[in-house]
Amino acid sequence: MRNRFIQFMRGRYGFDLFSKYLFLLSVVIILLSSAFRERSISMFFYLIGWIVLVYCCVRVFSKNTQKRYAENQKFMERTSDLRGYFQKISGDLSQRKQYHIYRCPGCKQKIRIPRGKGKIEVRCPKCGTTFIKHS
Protein backbone atom coordinates (compact mmCIF):
# COMPACT_ATOMS: atom_id res chain seq x y z
CA MET A 1 0.00 0.00 0.00
CA ARG A 2 2.80 2.39 0.91
CA ASN A 3 4.58 1.73 -2.38
CA ARG A 4 1.39 2.43 -4.31
CA PHE A 5 0.99 5.77 -2.55
CA ILE A 6 4.63 6.65 -3.25
CA GLN A 7 4.12 5.71 -6.89
CA PHE A 8 0.93 7.79 -7.03
CA MET A 9 2.68 10.86 -5.54
CA ARG A 10 5.64 10.65 -7.92
CA GLY A 11 5.65 13.80 -10.07
CA ARG A 12 3.07 15.52 -7.86
CA TYR A 13 3.77 18.62 -5.79
CA GLY A 14 3.00 17.42 -2.24
CA PHE A 15 2.78 19.43 0.97
CA ASP A 16 4.53 22.74 1.48
CA LEU A 17 4.07 25.58 3.95
CA PHE A 18 1.19 27.15 2.01
CA SER A 19 -0.63 23.80 1.84
CA LYS A 20 -0.24 23.32 5.59
CA TYR A 21 -1.59 26.83 6.16
CA LEU A 22 -4.59 26.15 3.90
CA PHE A 23 -5.30 22.84 5.65
CA LEU A 24 -5.23 24.41 9.12
CA LEU A 25 -7.31 27.36 7.90
CA SER A 26 -9.96 25.03 6.50
CA VAL A 27 -10.16 23.05 9.74
CA VAL A 28 -10.52 26.25 11.78
CA ILE A 29 -13.23 27.60 9.48
CA ILE A 30 -15.16 24.32 9.57
CA LEU A 31 -14.95 24.23 13.37
CA LEU A 32 -15.92 27.91 13.52
CA SER A 33 -19.04 27.16 11.49
CA SER A 34 -20.43 25.11 14.37
CA ALA A 35 -20.21 28.14 16.69
CA PHE A 36 -22.92 30.08 14.84
CA ARG A 37 -26.55 29.55 15.79
CA GLU A 38 -28.01 30.98 12.60
CA ARG A 39 -28.10 28.18 10.06
CA SER A 40 -27.33 30.31 6.98
CA ILE A 41 -24.14 31.76 8.50
CA SER A 42 -23.10 28.34 9.77
CA MET A 43 -23.59 26.75 6.35
CA PHE A 44 -21.70 29.61 4.68
CA PHE A 45 -18.62 29.08 6.84
CA TYR A 46 -18.93 25.31 6.49
CA LEU A 47 -18.99 25.64 2.69
CA ILE A 48 -16.05 28.07 2.66
CA GLY A 49 -14.05 25.69 4.86
CA TRP A 50 -14.65 22.79 2.49
CA ILE A 51 -13.75 24.92 -0.54
CA VAL A 52 -10.43 25.84 1.08
CA LEU A 53 -9.84 22.16 1.93
CA VAL A 54 -10.52 21.06 -1.65
CA TYR A 55 -8.16 23.76 -2.95
CA CYS A 56 -5.52 22.47 -0.53
CA CYS A 57 -5.94 18.93 -1.89
CA VAL A 58 -5.75 20.19 -5.49
CA ARG A 59 -2.44 21.88 -4.66
CA VAL A 60 -1.04 18.77 -2.97
CA PHE A 61 -1.93 16.41 -5.84
CA SER A 62 -1.12 18.86 -8.64
CA LYS A 63 1.44 17.91 -11.28
CA ASN A 64 2.06 21.57 -12.19
CA THR A 65 4.95 21.89 -9.75
CA GLN A 66 6.29 25.18 -11.14
CA LYS A 67 3.01 27.00 -10.56
CA ARG A 68 2.63 25.52 -7.04
CA TYR A 69 6.22 26.48 -6.24
CA ALA A 70 5.57 30.06 -7.38
CA GLU A 71 2.43 30.21 -5.21
CA ASN A 72 4.40 28.98 -2.20
CA GLN A 73 7.17 31.51 -2.79
CA LYS A 74 4.64 34.35 -2.96
CA PHE A 75 3.08 33.11 0.29
CA MET A 76 6.51 32.92 1.92
CA GLU A 77 7.36 36.48 0.86
CA ARG A 78 4.09 37.90 2.18
CA THR A 79 4.31 36.12 5.53
CA SER A 80 8.05 36.41 6.21
CA ASP A 81 7.67 39.18 8.82
CA LEU A 82 4.94 37.32 10.69
CA ARG A 83 6.82 34.01 10.62
CA GLY A 84 10.00 35.76 11.81
CA TYR A 85 8.12 37.30 14.73
CA PHE A 86 6.77 33.92 15.87
CA GLN A 87 10.19 32.26 15.45
CA LYS A 88 11.70 34.99 17.63
CA ILE A 89 9.08 34.43 20.33
CA SER A 90 9.59 30.67 20.12
CA GLY A 91 13.37 31.08 20.50
CA ASP A 92 12.92 33.35 23.53
CA LEU A 93 10.54 30.89 25.18
CA SER A 94 12.88 27.94 24.64
CA GLN A 95 15.75 29.86 26.27
CA ARG A 96 13.77 30.79 29.38
CA LYS A 97 14.54 27.43 31.02
CA GLN A 98 18.28 28.13 31.15
CA TYR A 99 18.47 31.93 31.05
CA HIS A 100 16.81 35.04 32.44
CA ILE A 101 16.33 37.61 29.73
CA TYR A 102 16.54 41.23 30.90
CA ARG A 103 16.48 44.56 29.10
CA CYS A 104 19.19 47.13 29.62
CA PRO A 105 17.71 50.21 31.32
CA GLY A 106 19.88 52.46 29.14
CA CYS A 107 19.43 51.19 25.59
CA LYS A 108 16.70 48.50 25.93
CA GLN A 109 19.04 45.81 24.52
CA LYS A 110 18.05 42.24 25.49
CA ILE A 111 20.66 40.54 27.68
CA ARG A 112 20.75 36.82 28.56
CA ILE A 113 21.84 35.93 32.10
CA PRO A 114 22.32 32.28 33.14
CA ARG A 115 19.94 31.09 35.85
CA GLY A 116 21.07 30.12 39.32
CA LYS A 117 24.06 32.48 39.75
CA GLY A 118 22.51 34.65 42.51
CA LYS A 119 22.77 38.46 42.42
CA ILE A 120 25.16 39.53 39.71
CA GLU A 121 26.27 42.78 38.18
CA VAL A 122 25.35 42.89 34.52
CA ARG A 123 27.20 45.04 32.01
CA CYS A 124 25.41 45.82 28.77
CA PRO A 125 27.60 44.90 25.79
CA LYS A 126 26.01 47.60 23.65
CA CYS A 127 26.09 50.74 25.80
CA GLY A 128 28.21 49.70 28.81
CA THR A 129 25.56 50.42 31.44
CA THR A 130 25.92 48.28 34.56
CA PHE A 131 23.00 47.15 36.73
CA ILE A 132 22.39 44.45 39.34
CA LYS A 133 19.92 41.63 38.69
CA HIS A 134 19.06 38.34 40.38
CA SER A 135 19.60 35.31 38.22
WONORCOR-V916976 format. One record per residue. N is the residue number from 1. RES is the residue in three letters. D_FIRST is the distance of its C-alpha to the first C-alpha in Angstrom with 2 decimals. Layout:
n=N res=RES d_first=D_FIRST
n=N res=RES d_first=D_FIRST
//
This chain:
n=1 res=MET d_first=0.00
n=2 res=ARG d_first=3.79
n=3 res=ASN d_first=5.44
n=4 res=ARG d_first=5.14
n=5 res=PHE d_first=6.39
n=6 res=ILE d_first=8.73
n=7 res=GLN d_first=9.85
n=8 res=PHE d_first=10.53
n=9 res=MET d_first=12.48
n=10 res=ARG d_first=14.42
n=11 res=GLY d_first=17.99
n=12 res=ARG d_first=17.66
n=13 res=TYR d_first=19.85
n=14 res=GLY d_first=17.81
n=15 res=PHE d_first=19.66
n=16 res=ASP d_first=23.23
n=17 res=LEU d_first=26.20
n=18 res=PHE d_first=27.25
n=19 res=SER d_first=23.88
n=20 res=LYS d_first=23.98
n=21 res=TYR d_first=27.57
n=22 res=LEU d_first=26.83
n=23 res=PHE d_first=24.12
n=24 res=LEU d_first=26.58
n=25 res=LEU d_first=29.40
n=26 res=SER d_first=27.71
n=27 res=VAL d_first=27.00
n=28 res=VAL d_first=30.63
n=29 res=ILE d_first=32.04
n=30 res=ILE d_first=30.21
n=31 res=LEU d_first=31.46
n=32 res=LEU d_first=34.86
n=33 res=SER d_first=35.10
n=34 res=SER d_first=35.42
n=35 res=ALA d_first=38.46
n=36 res=PHE d_first=40.62
n=37 res=ARG d_first=42.75
n=38 res=GLU d_first=43.62
n=39 res=ARG d_first=41.05
n=40 res=SER d_first=41.41
n=41 res=ILE d_first=40.79
n=42 res=SER d_first=37.85
n=43 res=MET d_first=36.23
n=44 res=PHE d_first=37.01
n=45 res=PHE d_first=35.20
n=46 res=TYR d_first=32.26
n=47 res=LEU d_first=32.02
n=48 res=ILE d_first=32.45
n=49 res=GLY d_first=29.69
n=50 res=TRP d_first=27.21
n=51 res=ILE d_first=28.47
n=52 res=VAL d_first=27.89
n=53 res=LEU d_first=24.32
n=54 res=VAL d_first=23.60
n=55 res=TYR d_first=25.29
n=56 res=CYS d_first=23.14
n=57 res=CYS d_first=19.93
n=58 res=VAL d_first=21.70
n=59 res=ARG d_first=22.51
n=60 res=VAL d_first=19.03
n=61 res=PHE d_first=17.53
n=62 res=SER d_first=20.77
n=63 res=LYS d_first=21.21
n=64 res=ASN d_first=24.86
n=65 res=THR d_first=24.47
n=66 res=GLN d_first=28.24
n=67 res=LYS d_first=29.15
n=68 res=ARG d_first=26.60
n=69 res=TYR d_first=27.91
n=70 res=ALA d_first=31.45
n=71 res=GLU d_first=30.75
n=72 res=ASN d_first=29.39
n=73 res=GLN d_first=32.44
n=74 res=LYS d_first=34.78
n=75 res=PHE d_first=33.25
n=76 res=MET d_first=33.61
n=77 res=GLU d_first=37.23
n=78 res=ARG d_first=38.18
n=79 res=THR d_first=36.79
n=80 res=SER d_first=37.80
n=81 res=ASP d_first=40.89
n=82 res=LEU d_first=39.14
n=83 res=ARG d_first=36.28
n=84 res=GLY d_first=38.96
n=85 res=TYR d_first=40.91
n=86 res=PHE d_first=38.06
n=87 res=GLN d_first=37.20
n=88 res=LYS d_first=40.89
n=89 res=ILE d_first=41.00
n=90 res=SER d_first=37.91
n=91 res=GLY d_first=39.56
n=92 res=ASP d_first=42.81
n=93 res=LEU d_first=41.22
n=94 res=SER d_first=39.42
n=95 res=GLN d_first=42.77
n=96 res=ARG d_first=44.73
n=97 res=LYS d_first=43.88
n=98 res=GLN d_first=45.78
n=99 res=TYR d_first=48.22
n=100 res=HIS d_first=50.62
n=101 res=ILE d_first=50.64
n=102 res=TYR d_first=54.12
n=103 res=ARG d_first=55.71
n=104 res=CYS d_first=58.87
n=105 res=PRO d_first=61.77
n=106 res=GLY d_first=63.21
n=107 res=CYS d_first=60.44
n=108 res=LYS d_first=57.48
n=109 res=GLN d_first=55.34
n=110 res=LYS d_first=52.54
n=111 res=ILE d_first=53.26
n=112 res=ARG d_first=51.01
n=113 res=ILE d_first=52.89
n=114 res=PRO d_first=51.36
n=115 res=ARG d_first=51.48
n=116 res=GLY d_first=53.83
n=117 res=LYS d_first=56.69
n=118 res=GLY d_first=59.28
n=119 res=LYS d_first=61.62
n=120 res=ILE d_first=61.42
n=121 res=GLU d_first=63.08
n=122 res=VAL d_first=60.61
n=123 res=ARG d_first=61.59
n=124 res=CYS d_first=59.78
n=125 res=PRO d_first=58.67
n=126 res=LYS d_first=59.17
n=127 res=CYS d_first=62.62
n=128 res=GLY d_first=64.00
n=129 res=THR d_first=64.69
n=130 res=THR d_first=64.79
n=131 res=PHE d_first=64.04
n=132 res=ILE d_first=63.45
n=133 res=LYS d_first=60.22
n=134 res=HIS d_first=58.86
n=135 res=SER d_first=55.60
//
